[in-house]
Amino acid sequence: MNLQLIETPEDIRAYREAFDAYLADDLIPSSDLCEPMDAEDLAYFRSDEYRDAIEKLCARPMDTAHRYFVAEGGERIGFCLCCTYHSEDGKCFVMEMCIFAPYRGRGFGKACFRLLQKRERAAYYELGTHSNRARRFWESLGFRPNGYNTDGDFMMVLPPEELSIRCEALREADISQIFTLQANYKRAIGEPQLTEEQRMALREAIDDGAIRFYVAKYRTRVVGTCSVSCIFSTFQCRIAGVFEDFYIEPVFRGQGIARQLTKYVQITCAQEGIVSLWVGCAPCDEPMYRALGFGTKLGALLAWNREQLK
């Protein structure tokens, strides 16, 4: 088996035909989807807009996307499309991978991905899927569920073999990633997603310094976040902080990142004169926060909401 880089106009046309057949045969009639693809999504994948976007990715000089035909014994048995971000965190994003129906169930899919790894030499791999069948396939290759992106796609990651994390205050370039983690955080705790108005209000609060976000990063990827909003405590007559929005991506949990990020924030706040951090949490999360140093019991946290006036 080998991967054949798609470059000629003839091969590009053949790839588009194979991709359209994949949409028609695998996605439109499938009852095996995590969440149904709506007509708008399908129309986009068939549109000139999508094709033009792929052509631009394949033509750009840095972090170029690659299209491959999968070949076995001189026959094309599938295709794949991916983009490796060597200038950022070294991630290979697998945009599409398909083994044609007559060749499935014979190990060609796994062999294809192994060839892709040798070609792309990425630090780690990520993809989104709508298919439960595809999810089981990727799990067999070591991919792990990692929540959803802002478009609602089910995301999976094959994590890096070596993980080096640094913690820092939020940078401008990382704000879009904060919104992605916020979306997963909201989904995880069963709250509705932020509206566009709420996103704008949050962005304004970040810009004004009303709320501070801190992040844990693998290279350029934000894998964990939390926020601190400062208040004046009349109990201590000093500035205190409310610790919120604490979220570590599922794939990166269990590796000490939560403790590393929390410790960084605690030390940073102490250096800036913030006398204490308060956190409100569900009873099931209390042992975790105690282990992270939030050990002083302040009684029950109650709230009033202006919606009660309606």
Phi and psi in degrees as GROMACS dihedral restraints (atoms count N, CA, C in turn):
[ dihedral_restraints ]
;  ai    aj    ak    al  type     phi  dphi    fc
    3     4     5     6     1  -150.4    20    10
    4     5     6     7     1   164.0    20    10
    6     7     8     9     1  -105.5    20    10
    7     8     9    10     1   129.8    20    10
    9    10    11    12     1  -109.5    20    10
   10    11    12    13     1   115.3    20    10
   12    13    14    15     1   -64.3    20    10
   13    14    15    16     1   131.2    20    10
   15    16    17    18     1   -90.4    20    10
   16    17    18    19     1   115.4    20    10
   18    19    20    21     1  -133.5    20    10
   19    20    21    22     1   -35.9    20    10
   21    22    23    24     1   -77.6    20    10
   22    23    24    25     1   155.6    20    10
   24    25    26    27     1   -56.7    20    10
   25    26    27    28     1   -37.8    20    10
   27    28    29    30     1   -64.2    20    10
   28    29    30    31     1   -43.1    20    10
   30    31    32    33     1   -67.6    20    10
   31    32    33    34     1   -36.2    20    10
   33    34    35    36     1   -63.9    20    10
   34    35    36    37     1   -41.8    20    10
   36    37    38    39     1   -63.1    20    10
   37    38    39    40     1   -42.3    20    10
   39    40    41    42     1   -64.3    20    10
   40    41    42    43     1   -37.1    20    10
   42    43    44    45     1   -63.9    20    10
   43    44    45    46     1   -43.6    20    10
   45    46    47    48     1   -63.2    20    10
   46    47    48    49     1   -39.1    20    10
   48    49    50    51     1   -63.8    20    10
   49    50    51    52     1   -42.3    20    10
   51    52    53    54     1   -65.6    20    10
   52    53    54    55     1   -37.9    20    10
   54    55    56    57     1   -67.1    20    10
   55    56    57    58     1   -43.0    20    10
   57    58    59    60     1   -62.0    20    10
   58    59    60    61     1   -38.9    20    10
   60    61    62    63     1   -66.2    20    10
   61    62    63    64     1   -36.9    20    10
   63    64    65    66     1   -62.2    20    10
   64    65    66    67     1   -43.8    20    10
   66    67    68    69     1   -60.1    20    10
   67    68    69    70     1   -46.8    20    10
   69    70    71    72     1   -69.3    20    10
   70    71    72    73     1   -39.5    20    10
   72    73    74    75     1   -88.4    20    10
   73    74    75    76     1   -33.4    20    10
   75    76    77    78     1  -104.4    20    10
   76    77    78    79     1   -35.1    20    10
   78    79    80    81     1  -101.8    20    10
   79    80    81    82     1   -43.3    20    10
   81    82    83    84     1   -66.0    20    10
   82    83    84    85     1   -47.7    20    10
   84    85    86    87     1   -88.5    20    10
   85    86    87    88     1    -3.3    20    10
   87    88    89    90     1   -69.9    20    10
   88    89    90    91     1   138.0    20    10
   90    91    92    93     1  -103.2    20    10
   91    92    93    94     1    11.2    20    10
   93    94    95    96     1  -106.6    20    10
   94    95    96    97     1    28.1    20    10
   96    97    98    99     1   -90.5    20    10
   97    98    99   100     1   143.3    20    10
   99   100   101   102     1   -60.4    20    10
  100   101   102   103     1   -49.1    20    10
  102   103   104   105     1  -140.7    20    10
  103   104   105   106     1   137.0    20    10
  105   106   107   108     1   -59.0    20    10
  106   107   108   109     1   142.0    20    10
  108   109   110   111     1   -81.1    20    10
  109   110   111   112     1   128.5    20    10
  111   112   113   114     1   -83.3    20    10
  112   113   114   115     1   168.3    20    10
  114   115   116   117     1   -61.4    20    10
  115   116   117   118     1   -33.4    20    10
  117   118   119   120     1   -65.1    20    10
  118   119   120   121     1   -42.7    20    10
  120   121   122   123     1   -62.8    20    10
  121   122   123   124     1   -46.0    20    10
  123   124   125   126     1   -63.0    20    10
  124   125   126   127     1   -39.9    20    10
  126   127   128   129     1   -63.4    20    10
  127   128   129   130     1   -37.8    20    10
  129   130   131   132     1   -64.6    20    10
  130   131   132   133     1   -45.6    20    10
  132   133   134   135     1   -64.2    20    10
  133   134   135   136     1   -21.9    20    10
  135   136   137   138     1   -94.7    20    10
  136   137   138   139     1    -3.0    20    10
  138   139   140   141     1   -87.0    20    10
  139   140   141   142     1   161.8    20    10
  141   142   143   144     1   -65.2    20    10
  142   143   144   145     1   -29.6    20    10
  144   145   146   147     1   -60.0    20    10
  145   146   147   148     1   -45.6    20    10
  147   148   149   150     1   -66.1    20    10
  148   149   150   151     1   -43.6    20    10
  150   151   152   153     1   -62.3    20    10
  151   152   153   154     1   -41.7    20    10
  153   154   155   156     1   -64.5    20    10
  154   155   156   157     1   -38.5    20    10
  156   157   158   159     1   -63.4    20    10
  157   158   159   160     1   -41.6    20    10
  159   160   161   162     1   -65.5    20    10
  160   161   162   163     1   -40.8    20    10
  162   163   164   165     1   -61.1    20    10
  163   164   165   166     1   -39.0    20    10
  165   166   167   168     1   -66.2    20    10
  166   167   168   169     1   -40.3    20    10
  168   169   170   171     1   -63.9    20    10
  169   170   171   172     1   -37.4    20    10
  171   172   173   174     1   -78.1    20    10
  172   173   174   175     1   -15.4    20    10
  174   175   176   177     1  -102.7    20    10
  175   176   177   178     1   -15.2    20    10
  177   178   179   180     1   -70.3    20    10
  178   179   180   181     1   149.3    20    10
  180   181   182   183     1   -74.8    20    10
  181   182   183   184     1   -25.2    20    10
  183   184   185   186     1  -116.3    20    10
  184   185   186   187     1   140.1    20    10
  186   187   188   189     1    53.3    20    10
  187   188   189   190     1    51.0    20    10
  189   190   191   192     1   -70.9    20    10
  190   191   192   193     1   135.6    20    10
  192   193   194   195     1   -78.2    20    10
  193   194   195   196     1   148.9    20    10
  195   196   197   198     1  -125.2    20    10
  196   197   198   199     1   133.9    20    10
  198   199   200   201     1  -106.9    20    10
  199   200   201   202     1   136.2    20    10
  201   202   203   204     1  -131.0    20    10
  202   203   204   205     1   143.7    20    10
  204   205   206   207     1   -91.2    20    10
  205   206   207   208     1   141.4    20    10
  207   208   209   210     1   -93.0    20    10
  208   209   210   211     1   123.8    20    10
  210   211   212   213     1  -122.1    20    10
  211   212   213   214     1   142.0    20    10
  213   214   215   216     1  -140.8    20    10
  214   215   216   217     1   120.4    20    10
  216   217   218   219     1    59.5    20    10
  217   218   219   220     1    33.6    20    10
  219   220   221   222     1    85.2    20    10
  220   221   222   223     1    -3.8    20    10
  222   223   224   225     1  -107.0    20    10
  223   224   225   226     1   142.8    20    10
  225   226   227   228     1   -81.3    20    10
  226   227   228   229     1   120.8    20    10
  228   229   230   231     1  -116.2    20    10
  229   230   231   232     1     2.4    20    10
  231   232   233   234     1   174.3    20    10
  232   233   234   235     1  -173.0    20    10
  234   235   236   237     1  -152.6    20    10
  235   236   237   238     1   163.4    20    10
  237   238   239   240     1  -150.1    20    10
  238   239   240   241     1   155.7    20    10
  240   241   242   243     1  -137.3    20    10
  241   242   243   244     1   127.8    20    10
  243   244   245   246     1  -149.4    20    10
  244   245   246   247     1   165.0    20    10
  246   247   248   249     1  -142.3    20    10
  247   248   249   250     1   124.5    20    10
  249   250   251   252     1  -106.0    20    10
  250   251   252   253     1   126.3    20    10
  252   253   254   255     1   -95.3    20    10
  253   254   255   256     1    75.2    20    10
  255   256   257   258     1   -65.8    20    10
  256   257   258   259     1   -27.2    20    10
  258   259   260   261     1   -81.4    20    10
  259   260   261   262     1    -7.8    20    10
  261   262   263   264     1  -115.2    20    10
  262   263   264   265     1  -104.8    20    10
  264   265   266   267     1  -105.1    20    10
  265   266   267   268     1     6.1    20    10
  267   268   269   270     1    79.0    20    10
  268   269   270   271     1    14.2    20    10
  270   271   272   273     1   -77.2    20    10
  271   272   273   274     1   138.6    20    10
  273   274   275   276     1  -102.0    20    10
  274   275   276   277     1   117.7    20    10
  276   277   278   279     1   -95.5    20    10
  277   278   279   280     1   115.8    20    10
  279   280   281   282     1   -86.1    20    10
  280   281   282   283     1   105.8    20    10
  282   283   284   285     1   -82.5    20    10
  283   284   285   286     1   -39.9    20    10
  285   286   287   288     1  -147.8    20    10
  286   287   288   289     1   144.3    20    10
  288   289   290   291     1  -153.0    20    10
  289   290   291   292     1   127.2    20    10
  291   292   293   294     1  -143.1    20    10
  292   293   294   295     1   130.1    20    10
  294   295   296   297     1  -102.5    20    10
  295   296   297   298     1   128.1    20    10
  297   298   299   300     1   -60.6    20    10
  298   299   300   301     1   145.1    20    10
  300   301   302   303     1   -47.4    20    10
  301   302   303   304     1   -44.2    20    10
  303   304   305   306     1   -64.2    20    10
  304   305   306   307     1   -15.2    20    10
  306   307   308   309     1  -108.6    20    10
  307   308   309   310     1     6.4    20    10
  309   310   311   312     1   -78.8    20    10
  310   311   312   313     1   158.8    20    10
  312   313   314   315     1    76.9    20    10
  313   314   315   316     1    16.3    20    10
  315   316   317   318     1  -124.9    20    10
  316   317   318   319     1    15.1    20    10
  318   319   320   321     1    85.1    20    10
  319   320   321   322     1     3.7    20    10
  321   322   323   324     1   -69.1    20    10
  322   323   324   325     1   -33.1    20    10
  324   325   326   327     1   -62.8    20    10
  325   326   327   328     1   -47.8    20    10
  327   328   329   330     1   -65.0    20    10
  328   329   330   331     1   -41.0    20    10
  330   331   332   333     1   -63.1    20    10
  331   332   333   334     1   -37.0    20    10
  333   334   335   336     1   -62.3    20    10
  334   335   336   337     1   -45.3    20    10
  336   337   338   339     1   -65.9    20    10
  337   338   339   340     1   -37.4    20    10
  339   340   341   342     1   -62.4    20    10
  340   341   342   343     1   -39.6    20    10
  342   343   344   345     1   -65.1    20    10
  343   344   345   346     1   -39.0    20    10
  345   346   347   348     1   -62.4    20    10
  346   347   348   349     1   -39.8    20    10
  348   349   350   351     1   -60.8    20    10
  349   350   351   352     1   -42.1    20    10
  351   352   353   354     1   -66.8    20    10
  352   353   354   355     1   -36.0    20    10
  354   355   356   357     1   -71.9    20    10
  355   356   357   358     1   -47.7    20    10
  357   358   359   360     1   -86.2    20    10
  358   359   360   361     1   -29.1    20    10
  360   361   362   363     1    49.9    20    10
  361   362   363   364     1    50.8    20    10
  363   364   365   366     1   -86.5    20    10
  364   365   366   367     1   159.0    20    10
  366   367   368   369     1   -72.6    20    10
  367   368   369   370     1   -35.3    20    10
  369   370   371   372     1  -161.5    20    10
  370   371   372   373     1   174.9    20    10
  372   373   374   375     1  -132.0    20    10
  373   374   375   376     1   144.8    20    10
  375   376   377   378     1  -142.1    20    10
  376   377   378   379     1   151.6    20    10
  378   379   380   381     1  -159.7    20    10
  379   380   381   382     1   162.6    20    10
  381   382   383   384     1  -117.3    20    10
  382   383   384   385     1   147.3    20    10
  384   385   386   387     1  -142.9    20    10
  385   386   387   388     1   151.5    20    10
  387   388   389   390     1  -104.9    20    10
  388   389   390   391     1    -8.0    20    10
  390   391   392   393     1  -106.8    20    10
  391   392   393   394     1   130.3    20    10
  393   394   395   396     1   -66.5    20    10
  394   395   396   397     1   -35.9    20    10
  396   397   398   399     1   -62.8    20    10
  397   398   399   400     1   -44.7    20    10
  399   400   401   402     1   -64.3    20    10
  400   401   402   403     1   -37.4    20    10
  402   403   404   405     1   -59.9    20    10
  403   404   405   406     1   -43.5    20    10
  405   406   407   408     1   -64.9    20    10
  406   407   408   409     1   -37.6    20    10
  408   409   410   411     1   -62.8    20    10
  409   410   411   412     1   -48.0    20    10
  411   412   413   414     1   -68.1    20    10
  412   413   414   415     1   -33.7    20    10
  414   415   416   417     1   -61.6    20    10
  415   416   417   418     1   -34.0    20    10
  417   418   419   420     1   -67.2    20    10
  418   419   420   421     1   -18.0    20    10
  420   421   422   423     1   -96.7    20    10
  421   422   423   424     1     3.6    20    10
  423   424   425   426     1   101.0    20    10
  424   425   426   427     1    -1.5    20    10
  426   427   428   429     1   -69.3    20    10
  427   428   429   430     1   147.5    20    10
  429   430   431   432     1  -126.4    20    10
  430   431   432   433     1   145.4    20    10
  432   433   434   435     1   -59.5    20    10
  433   434   435   436     1   142.0    20    10
  435   436   437   438     1  -140.7    20    10
  436   437   438   439     1    39.7    20    10
  438   439   440   441     1    79.2    20    10
  439   440   441   442     1  -148.7    20    10
  441   442   443   444     1  -131.3    20    10
  442   443   444   445     1   154.4    20    10
  444   445   446   447     1   -89.0    20    10
  445   446   447   448     1  -178.5    20    10
  447   448   449   450     1   -69.2    20    10
  448   449   450   451     1   -15.9    20    10
  450   451   452   453     1   -89.8    20    10
  451   452   453   454     1    -1.1    20    10
  453   454   455   456     1    88.4    20    10
  454   455   456   457     1     8.7    20    10
  456   457   458   459     1   -76.3    20    10
  457   458   459   460     1   139.9    20    10
  459   460   461   462     1   -74.8    20    10
  460   461   462   463     1   122.2    20    10
  462   463   464   465     1  -104.2    20    10
  463   464   465   466     1   145.6    20    10
  465   466   467   468     1  -135.3    20    10
  466   467   468   469     1   146.1    20    10
  468   469   470   471     1  -135.2    20    10
  469   470   471   472     1   134.5    20    10
  471   472   473   474     1   -97.6    20    10
  472   473   474   475     1   102.7    20    10
  474   475   476   477     1   -69.8    20    10
  475   476   477   478     1   161.4    20    10
  477   478   479   480     1   -64.5    20    10
  478   479   480   481     1   149.7    20    10
  480   481   482   483     1   -70.4    20    10
  481   482   483   484     1   -35.6    20    10
  483   484   485   486     1  -117.0    20    10
  484   485   486   487     1   128.2    20    10
  486   487   488   489     1  -119.2    20    10
  487   488   489   490     1   113.5    20    10
  489   490   491   492     1  -116.7    20    10
  490   491   492   493     1   121.3    20    10
  492   493   494   495     1  -114.7    20    10
  493   494   495   496     1   137.5    20    10
  495   496   497   498     1  -123.2    20    10
  496   497   498   499     1   150.6    20    10
  498   499   500   501     1  -115.3    20    10
  499   500   501   502     1   143.6    20    10
  501   502   503   504     1  -162.8    20    10
  502   503   504   505     1   169.0    20    10
  504   505   506   507     1   -70.8    20    10
  505   506   507   508     1   152.0    20    10
  507   508   509   510     1   -58.7    20    10
  508   509   510   511     1   136.1    20    10
  510   511   512   513     1  -106.5    20    10
  511   512   513   514     1   159.4    20    10
  513   514   515   516     1   -55.2    20    10
  514   515   516   517     1   -41.1    20    10
  516   517   518   519     1   -66.9    20    10
  517   518   519   520     1   -15.8    20    10
  519   520   521   522     1   -99.7    20    10
  520   521   522   523     1    -1.3    20    10
  522   523   524   525     1   -63.3    20    10
  523   524   525   526     1   -38.9    20    10
  525   526   527   528     1   -61.9    20    10
  526   527   528   529     1   -35.1    20    10
  528   529   530   531     1   -68.8    20    10
  529   530   531   532     1   -32.2    20    10
  531   532   533   534     1   -61.2    20    10
  532   533   534   535     1   -40.7    20    10
  534   535   536   537     1   -66.7    20    10
  535   536   537   538     1   -34.0    20    10
  537   538   539   540     1   -65.5    20    10
  538   539   540   541     1   -44.6    20    10
  540   541   542   543     1   -66.7    20    10
  541   542   543   544     1   -36.3    20    10
  543   544   545   546     1   -59.9    20    10
  544   545   546   547     1   -40.9    20    10
  546   547   548   549     1   -62.4    20    10
  547   548   549   550     1   -42.5    20    10
  549   550   551   552     1   -69.4    20    10
  550   551   552   553     1   -37.8    20    10
  552   553   554   555     1   -61.2    20    10
  553   554   555   556     1   -46.2    20    10
  555   556   557   558     1   -62.0    20    10
  556   557   558   559     1   -43.0    20    10
  558   559   560   561     1   -64.0    20    10
  559   560   561   562     1   -40.2    20    10
  561   562   563   564     1   -64.7    20    10
  562   563   564   565     1   -35.0    20    10
  564   565   566   567     1   -97.4    20    10
  565   566   567   568     1     7.5    20    10
  567   568   569   570     1    77.2    20    10
  568   569   570   571     1    24.3    20    10
  570   571   572   573     1  -102.5    20    10
  571   572   573   574     1   153.4    20    10
  573   574   575   576     1   -66.0    20    10
  574   575   576   577     1   154.6    20    10
  576   577   578   579     1   -66.8    20    10
  577   578   579   580     1   155.3    20    10
  579   580   581   582     1   -64.4    20    10
  580   581   582   583     1   137.6    20    10
  582   583   584   585     1   -77.0    20    10
  583   584   585   586     1   168.3    20    10
  585   586   587   588     1   -61.7    20    10
  586   587   588   589     1   -36.7    20    10
  588   589   590   591     1   -63.5    20    10
  589   590   591   592     1   -42.1    20    10
  591   592   593   594     1   -67.7    20    10
  592   593   594   595     1   -37.5    20    10
  594   595   596   597     1   -62.2    20    10
  595   596   597   598     1   -41.1    20    10
  597   598   599   600     1   -66.2    20    10
  598   599   600   601     1   -38.9    20    10
  600   601   602   603     1   -66.1    20    10
  601   602   603   604     1   -40.3    20    10
  603   604   605   606     1   -65.1    20    10
  604   605   606   607     1   -43.6    20    10
  606   607   608   609     1   -60.3    20    10
  607   608   609   610     1   -41.2    20    10
  609   610   611   612     1   -63.9    20    10
  610   611   612   613     1   -40.5    20    10
  612   613   614   615     1   -64.5    20    10
  613   614   615   616     1   -38.0    20    10
  615   616   617   618     1   -64.1    20    10
  616   617   618   619     1   -46.5    20    10
  618   619   620   621     1   -63.1    20    10
  619   620   621   622     1   -36.2    20    10
  621   622   623   624     1   -82.6    20    10
  622   623   624   625     1    -8.3    20    10
  624   625   626   627     1    81.3    20    10
  625   626   627   628     1    10.9    20    10
  627   628   629   630     1   -70.5    20    10
  628   629   630   631     1   -24.9    20    10
  630   631   632   633     1  -138.5    20    10
  631   632   633   634     1   140.0    20    10
  633   634   635   636     1  -114.4    20    10
  634   635   636   637     1   129.4    20    10
  636   637   638   639     1  -104.0    20    10
  637   638   639   640     1   143.7    20    10
  639   640   641   642     1  -123.2    20    10
  640   641   642   643     1   148.8    20    10
  642   643   644   645     1  -133.5    20    10
  643   644   645   646     1   151.2    20    10
  645   646   647   648     1  -107.6    20    10
  646   647   648   649     1   130.2    20    10
  648   649   650   651     1  -128.1    20    10
  649   650   651   652     1   138.5    20    10
  651   652   653   654     1  -102.3    20    10
  652   653   654   655     1   108.5    20    10
  654   655   656   657     1    54.7    20    10
  655   656   657   658     1  -115.2    20    10
  657   658   659   660     1   -98.9    20    10
  658   659   660   661     1    -0.4    20    10
  660   661   662   663     1   -90.4    20    10
  661   662   663   664     1   127.1    20    10
  663   664   665   666     1   -80.8    20    10
  664   665   666   667     1   114.8    20    10
  666   667   668   669     1  -106.7    20    10
  667   668   669   670     1    -8.8    20    10
  669   670   671   672     1  -157.4    20    10
  670   671   672   673     1   153.7    20    10
  672   673   674   675     1  -153.1    20    10
  673   674   675   676     1   160.7    20    10
  675   676   677   678     1  -156.9    20    10
  676   677   678   679     1   167.6    20    10
  678   679   680   681     1  -132.5    20    10
  679   680   681   682     1   156.9    20    10
  681   682   683   684     1  -132.9    20    10
  682   683   684   685     1   124.7    20    10
  684   685   686   687     1  -111.4    20    10
  685   686   687   688     1   126.3    20    10
  687   688   689   690     1   -88.5    20    10
  688   689   690   691     1   141.9    20    10
  690   691   692   693     1  -137.1    20    10
  691   692   693   694     1   164.6    20    10
  693   694   695   696     1   -95.5    20    10
  694   695   696   697     1   120.4    20    10
  696   697   698   699     1   -89.9    20    10
  697   698   699   700     1   114.6    20    10
  699   700   701   702     1   -74.0    20    10
  700   701   702   703     1   -16.1    20    10
  702   703   704   705     1   -70.1    20    10
  703   704   705   706     1   -40.8    20    10
  705   706   707   708     1  -105.8    20    10
  706   707   708   709     1    -9.3    20    10
  708   709   710   711     1    51.5    20    10
  709   710   711   712     1    41.3    20    10
  711   712   713   714     1  -144.8    20    10
  712   713   714   715     1   171.6    20    10
  714   715   716   717     1   -77.0    20    10
  715   716   717   718     1   129.1    20    10
  717   718   719   720     1  -119.8    20    10
  718   719   720   721     1   168.8    20    10
  720   721   722   723     1  -128.8    20    10
  721   722   723   724     1   146.9    20    10
  723   724   725   726     1  -101.7    20    10
  724   725   726   727     1   119.7    20    10
  726   727   728   729     1   -92.8    20    10
  727   728   729   730     1   119.2    20    10
  729   730   731   732     1  -142.7    20    10
  730   731   732   733     1  -177.0    20    10
  732   733   734   735     1    54.5    20    10
  733   734   735   736     1    36.3    20    10
  735   736   737   738     1   -83.0    20    10
  736   737   738   739     1   116.9    20    10
  738   739   740   741     1  -152.9    20    10
  739   740   741   742     1   129.3    20    10
  741   742   743   744     1  -115.2    20    10
  742   743   744   745     1   133.2    20    10
  744   745   746   747     1   -56.3    20    10
  745   746   747   748     1   138.1    20    10
  747   748   749   750     1   -51.8    20    10
  748   749   750   751     1   -42.0    20    10
  750   751   752   753     1   -62.8    20    10
  751   752   753   754     1   -26.8    20    10
  753   754   755   756     1  -101.8    20    10
  754   755   756   757     1    11.1    20    10
  756   757   758   759     1   -81.2    20    10
  757   758   759   760     1   163.9    20    10
  759   760   761   762     1    75.7    20    10
  760   761   762   763     1    16.5    20    10
  762   763   764   765     1  -124.7    20    10
  763   764   765   766     1    17.9    20    10
  765   766   767   768     1    83.3    20    10
  766   767   768   769     1     6.6    20    10
  768   769   770   771     1   -70.0    20    10
  769   770   771   772     1   -38.2    20    10
  771   772   773   774     1   -59.4    20    10
  772   773   774   775     1   -45.3    20    10
  774   775   776   777     1   -66.8    20    10
  775   776   777   778     1   -41.6    20    10
  777   778   779   780     1   -63.3    20    10
  778   779   780   781     1   -44.5    20    10
  780   781   782   783     1   -67.4    20    10
  781   782   783   784     1   -44.0    20    10
  783   784   785   786     1   -62.3    20    10
  784   785   786   787     1   -43.7    20    10
  786   787   788   789     1   -62.2    20    10
  787   788   789   790     1   -41.8    20    10
  789   790   791   792     1   -60.0    20    10
  790   791   792   793     1   -45.4    20    10
  792   793   794   795     1   -65.7    20    10
  793   794   795   796     1   -41.9    20    10
  795   796   797   798     1   -61.7    20    10
  796   797   798   799     1   -44.5    20    10
  798   799   800   801     1   -66.8    20    10
  799   800   801   802     1   -43.3    20    10
  801   802   803   804     1   -62.3    20    10
  802   803   804   805     1   -44.8    20    10
  804   805   806   807     1   -64.0    20    10
  805   806   807   808     1   -41.1    20    10
  807   808   809   810     1   -61.7    20    10
  808   809   810   811     1   -40.9    20    10
  810   811   812   813     1   -66.7    20    10
  811   812   813   814     1   -25.8    20    10
  813   814   815   816     1   -93.5    20    10
  814   815   816   817     1     7.5    20    10
  816   817   818   819     1    86.9    20    10
  817   818   819   820     1     9.3    20    10
  819   820   821   822     1   -79.1    20    10
  820   821   822   823     1   119.4    20    10
  822   823   824   825     1   -80.7    20    10
  823   824   825   826     1   -25.4    20    10
  825   826   827   828     1  -159.3    20    10
  826   827   828   829     1   159.9    20    10
  828   829   830   831     1  -121.1    20    10
  829   830   831   832     1   133.0    20    10
  831   832   833   834     1  -111.6    20    10
  832   833   834   835     1   143.0    20    10
  834   835   836   837     1  -136.2    20    10
  835   836   837   838     1   134.5    20    10
  837   838   839   840     1  -102.6    20    10
  838   839   840   841     1   136.3    20    10
  840   841   842   843     1  -150.1    20    10
  841   842   843   844     1   162.1    20    10
  843   844   845   846     1   -71.0    20    10
  844   845   846   847     1   153.3    20    10
  846   847   848   849     1   -54.2    20    10
  847   848   849   850     1   -34.0    20    10
  849   850   851   852     1   -67.5    20    10
  850   851   852   853     1   -22.0    20    10
  852   853   854   855     1   -94.9    20    10
  853   854   855   856     1    -6.9    20    10
  855   856   857   858     1   -59.9    20    10
  856   857   858   859     1   -42.8    20    10
  858   859   860   861     1   -59.3    20    10
  859   860   861   862     1   -37.5    20    10
  861   862   863   864     1   -63.5    20    10
  862   863   864   865     1   -47.1    20    10
  864   865   866   867     1   -67.6    20    10
  865   866   867   868     1   -34.3    20    10
  867   868   869   870     1   -62.4    20    10
  868   869   870   871     1   -42.1    20    10
  870   871   872   873     1   -64.7    20    10
  871   872   873   874     1   -24.0    20    10
  873   874   875   876     1   -91.7    20    10
  874   875   876   877     1     7.0    20    10
  876   877   878   879     1   104.7    20    10
  877   878   879   880     1    -0.7    20    10
  879   880   881   882     1   -89.8    20    10
  880   881   882   883     1    75.9    20    10
  882   883   884   885     1  -103.2    20    10
  883   884   885   886     1    -6.7    20    10
  885   886   887   888     1   -91.2    20    10
  886   887   888   889     1   119.9    20    10
  888   889   890   891     1   -79.1    20    10
  889   890   891   892     1   125.6    20    10
  891   892   893   894     1  -113.8    20    10
  892   893   894   895     1    17.2    20    10
  894   895   896   897     1    87.2    20    10
  895   896   897   898     1  -167.5    20    10
  897   898   899   900     1   -80.6    20    10
  898   899   900   901     1   144.3    20    10
  900   901   902   903     1   -98.4    20    10
  901   902   903   904     1   115.4    20    10
  903   904   905   906     1  -113.7    20    10
  904   905   906   907     1   156.8    20    10
  906   907   908   909     1  -140.9    20    10
  907   908   909   910     1   148.2    20    10
  909   910   911   912     1  -113.1    20    10
  910   911   912   913     1   141.5    20    10
  912   913   914   915     1  -124.7    20    10
  913   914   915   916     1   135.9    20    10
  915   916   917   918     1   -62.2    20    10
  916   917   918   919     1   -17.6    20    10
  918   919   920   921     1   -61.4    20    10
  919   920   921   922     1   -21.1    20    10
  921   922   923   924     1   -65.8    20    10
  922   923   924   925     1   -18.5    20    10
  924   925   926   927     1   -77.2    20    10
  925   926   927   928     1   -17.8    20    10
